[in-house]
Each structure stands twice: as C-alpha cells, then as structure tokens.
Amino acid sequence: MTSAAPVVTPGAFLTLHYRLAGPDGGDVINTFNEKPATLSLGSNELAPAIQARLMGLAEGTRTVIELAPGEAFGPRNPEMIQRVAVSLLRQLGDPDETWDVGDVVQFPTPDGKGSFAGVVREVDPAGEWLLFDFNHPLAGEACTFEVQLIGVL
C-alpha cells in the first residue's frame, strides 16, 4: 500500500523551486537554475495570496499560478509615494551620493534592525528633495508564480 504524498498545510516546511514573473513575463526571481529554496509557510517569506494558493498542493506538484493585478502584493498605495529631503539622505548615507530616477535606495527601519527600499521617481531640480515610491515594485500588477514542490514536511 502506497501512502499519499504530503500536502501543503499551514505552517508546513517546504523545499521548492519557484519563479515569480511580472506582467511583462520577465523574471523577478527564479530559483529553477539554483539551489532550491526552503521556507516555512506563515513566516511571511511569501506573499499571503501566494501562500494561500499553495495550500493543498501535493509534494511533487509543478504548477503555474496566475495572480490578478494587486493580488500578490496589494494595490498601489499613493501614500507610499513620498518626498524625502536630500539633507536627510546625506545624514543616513554617503554625503557625496547622487541619485537618478530609477535608482533603488535602501532605508533603515525605525528600529534599525532591517531595511526597506524606495525607488527614485523624481529629482527636485533645485536639489532639495527626491520623490520616492515605497510600494512593492509589483504592487497593483498581475504576476505569474511558477512552483515545483520538491518536499513538504
């Protein structure tokens, strides 16, 4: 008698290959040509919508999950677009740094234990501020998540 393959449940420990692609089909991350990833469901390593779609899948499954605009990383939030004074950026980092539209800048979290990123969207012609977008790059976008479940514990 053969036993059924284990399935993904809340808190499961997974070994998997995955690929996340944006609306243009380009890879955001792809582990298929690297060492597989290991993670625990519920530890915020994957977006909640992606975790929910993995529930019930059996070990050995390879599938492609299409996520609607905003489903994986939420809607774009206009409050996450903010001006930051260049003087503050110079205090936090290299005083001689220059920035261009499209640059990604890391900011320390208030507790100093982590960081978060913002993308420069606009540079003040007078050099006083930069406009940053702190939304996830795929917020409000459709995404594709391809997964191969190698192990489920």
C-alpha positions in Angstrom: 0.0 0.0 0.0 1.5 3.3 -1.0 0.8 6.4 1.1 -0.3 9.6 -0.5 2.2 12.4 -1.0 2.2 15.0 1.8 0.3 18.2 1.0 0.9 21.8 1.9 -0.8 22.8 5.1 -0.5 26.0 7.3 3.0 26.0 8.9 4.4 23.4 6.5 8.1 23.5 5.8 8.7 23.5 2.0 11.6 22.8 -0.3 10.7 24.2 -3.7 11.8 25.8 -6.9 9.9 28.9 -7.8 9.8 31.7 -10.4 8.0 35.0 -10.0 7.3 36.9 -13.1 5.9 40.4 -13.6 3.2 41.4 -16.1 5.8 41.6 -18.9 6.7 37.9 -18.3 10.2 38.8 -17.1 11.6 37.0 -14.1 11.7 38.9 -10.8 13.2 35.9 -9.1 13.9 32.4 -10.4 15.4 29.5 -8.4 15.0 26.8 -11.0 18.7 27.1 -12.1 19.9 27.4 -8.5 19.7 25.5 -5.2 16.0 25.1 -4.2 14.5 27.4 -1.6 13.4 26.3 1.8 10.8 28.2 3.8 8.1 27.8 6.4 4.6 28.8 5.4 3.2 31.6 7.6 6.7 33.1 8.2 6.0 36.0 5.7 8.6 34.7 3.2 5.9 34.6 0.5 3.0 37.0 -0.1 -0.1 35.8 1.7 -2.0 35.3 -1.6 0.8 33.0 -2.9 0.8 31.0 0.3 -3.0 30.6 0.1 -2.7 29.3 -3.4 -0.1 26.7 -2.3 -2.4 25.2 0.3 -3.4 21.6 -0.5 -0.9 21.1 -3.3 0.9 17.8 -3.0 4.6 17.2 -2.8 6.0 16.8 -6.4 3.5 19.2 -7.9 4.7 21.6 -10.5 2.2 24.3 -11.5 1.8 27.9 -12.7 -0.4 30.2 -10.6 -1.7 33.4 -12.3 -2.3 36.2 -9.8 -4.7 39.1 -10.7 -3.5 42.7 -10.5 -2.8 43.6 -6.9 -3.5 40.0 -5.6 0.1 39.1 -4.8 1.5 42.4 -3.4 -1.7 44.5 -2.9 -2.8 47.6 -4.7 -0.5 50.6 -5.3 -0.9 53.0 -2.4 -0.5 56.7 -3.2 0.5 57.3 0.4 3.7 55.2 -0.2 5.0 57.9 -2.6 6.8 60.4 -0.5 9.3 63.3 -0.8 12.5 62.8 1.2 14.8 65.7 1.9 18.3 65.3 0.3 19.7 66.6 3.6 18.2 63.5 5.4 19.6 61.2 2.8 23.1 62.7 3.2 22.8 62.1 7.0 21.7 58.5 6.5 24.3 57.6 3.9 27.2 58.9 1.8 27.2 62.7 1.9 28.5 62.8 -1.7 25.9 60.4 -3.2 23.9 61.5 -6.2 20.6 59.9 -7.3 18.8 59.5 -10.6 15.3 58.5 -11.5 15.0 54.7 -11.2 17.7 54.3 -8.5 16.8 52.0 -5.7 17.8 53.3 -2.2 17.8 51.3 1.0 16.5 53.0 4.1 16.9 51.7 7.7 13.7 50.7 9.6 12.9 52.8 12.6 14.2 50.1 14.9 17.5 49.9 12.9 17.2 46.1 12.6 16.2 46.0 9.0 15.8 48.0 5.8 13.3 48.8 3.1 13.7 50.1 -0.4 12.4 53.0 -2.3 12.7 53.8 -6.0 13.5 57.4 -7.0 10.6 58.6 -9.2 11.5 62.3 -9.4 14.5 64.5 -8.6 13.8 68.1 -7.5 15.5 70.4 -10.0 16.7 72.6 -7.1 18.3 69.5 -5.4 16.3 69.8 -2.2 14.3 66.6 -2.3 13.7 63.3 -4.1 10.3 61.7 -4.7 10.4 58.0 -3.6 8.0 55.2 -4.4 8.0 52.8 -1.4 5.3 50.5 -3.0 6.5 46.9 -3.8 7.6 47.0 -7.4 4.7 44.6 -8.3 2.0 46.3 -6.2 -1.1 46.6 -8.4 0.4 44.4 -11.1 -0.6 40.9 -12.4 2.1 38.3 -11.7 2.8 34.7 -12.5 4.1 32.3 -9.8 5.5 29.0 -11.1 6.3 26.5 -8.4 7.7 23.0 -8.1 7.2 21.4 -4.7 10.2 19.2 -4.0 9.5 18.5 -0.4 6.7 19.1 2.1 7.2 18.5 5.8 
